[in-house]
Amino acid sequence: MNPTTDVIVFGAGGQVGRAVVAEARRRGLTVTAAVRAPERHADLAGPGTALVRCDVTDPAAVADAARGHAAAVSSVYTPDVPSGDFYPAAVRALVAGLGTAGVRRLVHVGVATTLETAPGVALHDDPAFPPAHRAFSLGHAAALGLLRDSPAVLDWTVVTPPLDLDRTAPGTGRYRTGGPQVLGARIAQADLAAAVADQLTGPAARHREQISVAE
């Protein structure tokens, strides 16, 4: 990868975002860590990693932060805005802002409950699915729909982990990849980060589709 900086990670202050930043640096990539409040994440800055403030729902802010990068990762979350508002707004801003910045590659981290249990039937459509969690999943599903409708020039992939994302287990260096269907029950967070990085740098990159990953 090149231009000025290899990859910008939106949502770099979250647990998955931090794991992606660490994995990208381990691979020798230079990283811009984009967060809402840099003062809360000062530890992210260091050799090969720049820390910037960015509101991921603001297309102009996304464009300013992303300009000069080869690719972008989105691993964003906020408890302050309903999922059905936040995720579509973030994806609209990413599509527009990355387009303005000339960044053509986006790897977005999805949520397991949007994966299919049957053709066209998402996990969150199961009658037994907890209603309290359905709205959050539907926000992610709406964002996925916006990516599918985005201009063809944006080369996106949604990497979707299983329900059990183990944040404490060490990485194994191995994982399986599937389509938009439920693939397995668990993955270590470090292996999810590796799967995201592989979509940036590896020959296994998938294009304009949702994929599942699992141990």
DABEL-V688195 format. One record per residue. N is the residue number from 1. RES is the residue in one small letter. OMEGA is omega as a letter, one per 40 degrees, with the letter a starting at -180 (* if undefined). NEAR is the number of other C-alpha atoms within 10 Angstrom. D_FIRST is the distance of its C-alpha to the first C-alpha in Angstrom with 1 decimal. Layout:
n: [N & N]
res: [RES & RES]
omega: [OMEGA & OMEGA]
near: [NEAR & NEAR]
d_first: [D_FIRST & D_FIRST]
This chain:
n: [1 & 2 & 3 & 4 & 5 & 6 & 7 & 8 & 9 & 10 & 11 & 12 & 13 & 14 & 15 & 16 & 17 & 18 & 19 & 20 & 21 & 22 & 23 & 24 & 25 & 26 & 27 & 28 & 29 & 30 & 31 & 32 & 33 & 34 & 35 & 36 & 37 & 38 & 39 & 40 & 41 & 42 & 43 & 44 & 45 & 46 & 47 & 48 & 49 & 50 & 51 & 52 & 53 & 54 & 55 & 56 & 57 & 58 & 59 & 60 & 61 & 62 & 63 & 64 & 65 & 66 & 67 & 68 & 69 & 70 & 71 & 72 & 73 & 74 & 75 & 76 & 77 & 78 & 79 & 80 & 81 & 82 & 83 & 84 & 85 & 86 & 87 & 88 & 89 & 90 & 91 & 92 & 93 & 94 & 95 & 96 & 97 & 98 & 99 & 100 & 101 & 102 & 103 & 104 & 105 & 106 & 107 & 108 & 109 & 110 & 111 & 112 & 113 & 114 & 115 & 116 & 117 & 118 & 119 & 120 & 121 & 122 & 123 & 124 & 125 & 126 & 127 & 128 & 129 & 130 & 131 & 132 & 133 & 134 & 135 & 136 & 137 & 138 & 139 & 140 & 141 & 142 & 143 & 144 & 145 & 146 & 147 & 148 & 149 & 150 & 151 & 152 & 153 & 154 & 155 & 156 & 157 & 158 & 159 & 160 & 161 & 162 & 163 & 164 & 165 & 166 & 167 & 168 & 169 & 170 & 171 & 172 & 173 & 174 & 175 & 176 & 177 & 178 & 179 & 180 & 181 & 182 & 183 & 184 & 185 & 186 & 187 & 188 & 189 & 190 & 191 & 192 & 193 & 194 & 195 & 196 & 197 & 198 & 199 & 200 & 201 & 202 & 203 & 204 & 205 & 206 & 207 & 208 & 209 & 210 & 211 & 212 & 213 & 214 & 215]
res: [m & n & p & t & t & d & v & i & v & f & g & a & g & g & q & v & g & r & a & v & v & a & e & a & r & r & r & g & l & t & v & t & a & a & v & r & a & p & e & r & h & a & d & l & a & g & p & g & t & a & l & v & r & c & d & v & t & d & p & a & a & v & a & d & a & a & r & g & h & a & a & a & v & s & s & v & y & t & p & d & v & p & s & g & d & f & y & p & a & a & v & r & a & l & v & a & g & l & g & t & a & g & v & r & r & l & v & h & v & g & v & a & t & t & l & e & t & a & p & g & v & a & l & h & d & d & p & a & f & p & p & a & h & r & a & f & s & l & g & h & a & a & a & l & g & l & l & r & d & s & p & a & v & l & d & w & t & v & v & t & p & p & l & d & l & d & r & t & a & p & g & t & g & r & y & r & t & g & g & p & q & v & l & g & a & r & i & a & q & a & d & l & a & a & a & v & a & d & q & l & t & g & p & a & a & r & h & r & e & q & i & s & v & a & e]
omega: [i & b & a & i & a & a & i & a & i & a & a & a & i & a & i & i & i & i & i & i & a & a & i & i & i & i & i & i & i & a & i & i & a & a & i & a & a & a & i & a & a & a & i & a & i & i & i & a & i & a & a & i & i & i & a & i & a & a & a & i & i & a & a & a & a & a & i & a & i & a & i & i & i & i & a & i & i & i & a & a & i & a & a & i & a & a & i & i & i & a & i & a & i & i & a & a & i & i & i & a & a & i & a & a & i & i & a & i & a & a & a & a & i & i & a & i & i & a & i & a & a & i & a & i & i & i & a & a & a & a & a & a & a & a & i & a & a & i & i & i & i & i & i & i & i & i & i & a & a & i & a & a & i & a & a & i & i & i & a & i & i & i & a & i & a & a & a & a & i & i & i & a & a & i & i & i & i & i & a & a & i & a & a & a & a & i & i & a & i & i & i & i & i & i & i & a & i & i & i & a & a & i & a & a & i & a & i & i & i & i & i & i & i & i & *]
near: [13 & 12 & 11 & 11 & 20 & 20 & 29 & 29 & 27 & 29 & 23 & 28 & 26 & 16 & 12 & 21 & 23 & 20 & 21 & 28 & 26 & 20 & 21 & 25 & 15 & 10 & 12 & 11 & 19 & 22 & 27 & 24 & 28 & 29 & 23 & 17 & 14 & 17 & 11 & 10 & 18 & 13 & 10 & 19 & 15 & 10 & 9 & 14 & 20 & 16 & 23 & 20 & 16 & 23 & 18 & 28 & 19 & 16 & 23 & 19 & 16 & 26 & 23 & 14 & 23 & 28 & 20 & 18 & 24 & 20 & 27 & 24 & 28 & 25 & 20 & 22 & 16 & 12 & 7 & 7 & 10 & 12 & 22 & 17 & 15 & 22 & 27 & 21 & 19 & 21 & 24 & 20 & 21 & 27 & 23 & 20 & 24 & 26 & 20 & 17 & 17 & 18 & 24 & 18 & 23 & 27 & 26 & 24 & 23 & 25 & 18 & 26 & 25 & 25 & 27 & 19 & 17 & 11 & 9 & 11 & 13 & 20 & 20 & 23 & 18 & 12 & 8 & 8 & 12 & 11 & 11 & 8 & 11 & 17 & 15 & 19 & 24 & 19 & 20 & 24 & 23 & 19 & 24 & 22 & 13 & 17 & 26 & 16 & 10 & 17 & 12 & 11 & 12 & 20 & 18 & 26 & 26 & 25 & 26 & 29 & 30 & 23 & 15 & 14 & 19 & 16 & 16 & 9 & 12 & 11 & 18 & 12 & 12 & 13 & 15 & 13 & 17 & 15 & 16 & 23 & 22 & 24 & 22 & 17 & 14 & 15 & 24 & 24 & 22 & 24 & 28 & 30 & 23 & 23 & 27 & 27 & 21 & 17 & 22 & 24 & 14 & 11 & 8 & 11 & 15 & 19 & 16 & 18 & 15 & 24 & 22 & 24 & 26 & 24 & 19]
d_first: [0.0 & 3.8 & 7.1 & 9.6 & 8.7 & 5.8 & 8.5 & 12.2 & 14.8 & 18.0 & 20.9 & 19.5 & 23.1 & 24.2 & 24.5 & 21.7 & 19.5 & 20.2 & 19.5 & 16.0 & 15.3 & 16.8 & 14.9 & 11.5 & 12.9 & 14.5 & 11.3 & 10.3 & 8.0 & 9.6 & 11.5 & 14.0 & 16.9 & 18.9 & 22.5 & 25.9 & 27.6 & 25.7 & 29.0 & 29.1 & 25.8 & 25.8 & 25.0 & 21.3 & 20.7 & 20.0 & 17.8 & 14.2 & 15.4 & 17.0 & 19.6 & 20.6 & 23.4 & 22.8 & 25.2 & 23.1 & 26.1 & 26.0 & 24.0 & 24.2 & 23.1 & 20.0 & 19.1 & 19.8 & 17.7 & 14.6 & 14.6 & 11.6 & 9.1 & 6.3 & 8.4 & 11.7 & 14.0 & 17.7 & 20.2 & 23.0 & 26.7 & 29.8 & 33.4 & 34.8 & 34.2 & 35.3 & 32.5 & 33.8 & 33.2 & 30.1 & 27.6 & 28.4 & 28.2 & 24.9 & 23.4 & 25.2 & 23.7 & 20.1 & 20.6 & 22.2 & 20.2 & 16.7 & 18.3 & 19.6 & 16.4 & 14.6 & 12.2 & 12.4 & 11.1 & 13.5 & 14.5 & 18.0 & 20.2 & 23.6 & 27.1 & 29.0 & 32.1 & 30.4 & 30.1 & 32.8 & 35.8 & 37.1 & 35.8 & 35.4 & 36.8 & 34.6 & 35.6 & 36.7 & 39.2 & 41.2 & 44.7 & 44.5 & 41.2 & 42.0 & 42.6 & 41.5 & 37.9 & 37.8 & 37.0 & 33.9 & 32.7 & 33.7 & 31.6 & 28.5 & 29.9 & 30.3 & 26.7 & 25.7 & 28.1 & 26.5 & 23.1 & 24.8 & 26.5 & 23.5 & 22.5 & 20.9 & 18.0 & 16.7 & 14.9 & 16.2 & 17.1 & 19.8 & 19.7 & 23.4 & 24.9 & 28.6 & 31.4 & 31.4 & 28.3 & 29.3 & 28.1 & 29.9 & 29.3 & 27.0 & 24.0 & 24.8 & 21.5 & 22.8 & 23.2 & 24.3 & 22.8 & 25.1 & 25.7 & 27.1 & 30.1 & 31.0 & 29.7 & 31.0 & 32.5 & 30.2 & 26.8 & 25.9 & 23.8 & 21.5 & 21.1 & 20.4 & 17.5 & 16.2 & 16.7 & 14.7 & 11.7 & 12.2 & 12.1 & 8.5 & 7.3 & 10.5 & 12.7 & 15.1 & 13.5 & 16.5 & 16.9 & 19.4 & 21.4 & 22.6 & 22.3 & 24.2 & 23.4 & 26.1 & 27.2]
